[in-house]
Amino acid sequence: MSAGPAAHRHPCLGDRGSVTAEFAVVLPAIVLVVTLGVGALAAGARQVRLQDAAADAARLVARGDDPGRAHAIVGSAGGAADIQHRGDLMCVVATASAPLALPLPDLTATSCALAGGI
């Protein structure tokens, strides 16, 4: 008795190409997760720079320096400054958009310094 062609087939031939298909499905999800992670790290770094810039700008304005310098310092961190006088304090509210056009809220940092202080 001779065995037909079906008897000599490899049992795993039905799975051929399944790894490629699974990889094609998983790859966009991996790219999305990595992009969101990088964006979150970039947003955290920008928040730290914005807070430092707001603190420096508040000290400058409280000493009586030109407000234009305060705006320039916050601008160098990628944000915009709003200078506010709150009683004995000079405050700077710095805002910036989230990096990489991610669906994150705007970043905000506030810092105050005693007016006339050093």
C-alpha positions in Angstrom: 0.0 0.0 0.0 1.4 3.3 -0.9 0.8 6.3 1.3 -0.7 9.4 -0.4 0.8 12.9 -0.3 -1.3 13.8 2.7 0.4 11.2 4.8 3.8 12.8 4.4 2.8 16.4 5.3 4.4 18.1 8.2 1.9 18.7 11.1 3.0 22.4 11.6 2.5 23.6 8.0 -0.9 25.0 8.9 0.7 27.5 11.2 3.1 28.8 8.6 3.1 32.7 8.6 1.3 33.0 11.9 4.3 34.6 13.6 4.5 37.3 10.9 0.8 38.0 11.3 1.0 38.2 15.1 4.0 40.5 14.8 2.1 42.8 12.4 -0.7 43.1 14.9 1.5 43.7 17.9 4.0 46.1 16.3 1.6 49.2 16.2 0.8 48.6 19.9 4.4 48.5 20.8 5.1 51.7 18.8 2.2 53.4 20.6 3.4 52.4 24.1 7.0 53.5 23.3 5.8 56.8 21.9 3.6 57.5 24.9 6.5 56.6 27.3 8.9 58.9 25.5 6.3 61.7 25.5 5.7 61.3 29.2 9.4 61.5 29.9 9.7 64.6 27.7 6.8 66.2 29.5 8.4 65.5 32.8 11.7 67.1 31.7 9.9 70.1 30.3 8.0 70.5 33.6 11.2 70.5 35.6 12.8 73.1 33.2 9.6 75.2 33.5 9.6 75.1 37.3 13.2 76.2 37.4 12.6 79.0 35.0 9.6 80.2 37.0 11.6 80.3 40.2 14.5 82.2 38.5 12.0 84.6 36.9 10.2 85.2 40.2 13.4 86.1 42.0 14.4 88.5 39.2 11.0 90.3 39.2 11.0 90.4 43.0 14.4 92.1 43.0 13.0 94.8 40.6 14.7 93.6 37.5 13.2 94.1 34.0 10.1 91.9 33.5 11.3 91.3 30.0 14.2 89.2 31.4 11.7 87.1 33.3 9.7 86.5 30.1 12.9 85.6 28.3 13.9 83.1 31.0 10.6 81.3 30.9 10.6 81.5 27.1 13.9 79.7 27.0 12.3 76.8 28.8 9.6 76.7 26.1 6.9 78.5 28.0 5.1 81.8 28.5 5.1 83.8 31.7 2.4 85.7 33.6 3.7 88.0 36.3 1.4 88.6 39.2 1.7 90.8 42.3 0.2 89.0 45.4 0.5 91.1 48.4 4.2 91.1 49.4 5.0 88.5 46.8 5.9 88.6 43.2 4.7 85.5 41.4 5.4 84.1 38.0 3.0 81.5 36.5 4.7 79.7 33.6 2.7 77.6 31.1 3.8 75.5 28.2 2.1 72.9 26.0 2.9 69.3 26.3 5.7 68.1 23.9 5.2 65.8 20.9 1.6 66.8 20.4 0.4 64.1 22.9 -3.0 64.3 24.5 -1.6 65.7 27.8 -2.8 68.8 29.6 -0.8 72.0 29.4 2.1 72.2 31.8 2.0 74.9 34.5 4.5 76.0 37.1 4.1 78.7 39.7 6.8 80.3 41.8 6.7 83.3 44.2 9.4 85.4 45.8 9.3 88.1 48.4 9.1 91.5 46.7 12.3 93.5 47.3 14.1 90.5 48.5 17.5 89.2 47.4 
